[in-house]
């Protein structure tokens, strides 16, 4: 149970740190940034898509942390209930 709680804490903290920059970019946009409109000539390749590697990794880590934390809490609740009987 302690191992699950430690894994949950580490995953939640690490995932939160990974997700924080992209979240802050969306919530607090830079006032100096201007929206650019790209006009591509016919037949030109598409512009590169944004790199989503870090936000996806952060979301996976937060998900693992939530699952491990929920399992640790359920373990604790069932252990307390079994002691009452």
C-alpha positions, 0 to 999 in steps of 0.5 A, a space after each residue: 500500500 505504501 508503494 502504491 501511495 509513493 508511486 501515486 505521489 511521484 506520478 502526480 507531482 511529475 505529471 503536474 510539472 510536465 503539464 504545467 507549462 502547456 497549461 499556463 500557455 493556454 490560461 495566460 497567453 503572452 500579450 505580445 504574441 499575435 495570431 498568424 494566418 498562414 496562406 499556403 500556395 496550392 500543393 505546398 506541404 502542411 505546416 508542422 503540427 505542434 509537438 504533443 509528446 510532453 502533454 501526452 506524457 504528463 497526462 499519462 503520468 497524472 492518470 497513473 498517479 490517480 489510479 495508484 492513489 485510488 487503489 491505495 485509498 481503496 486498500 486503506 478503506 477495505 483494511 479499516 472495514 476488515 478491522 471493524 469486523 
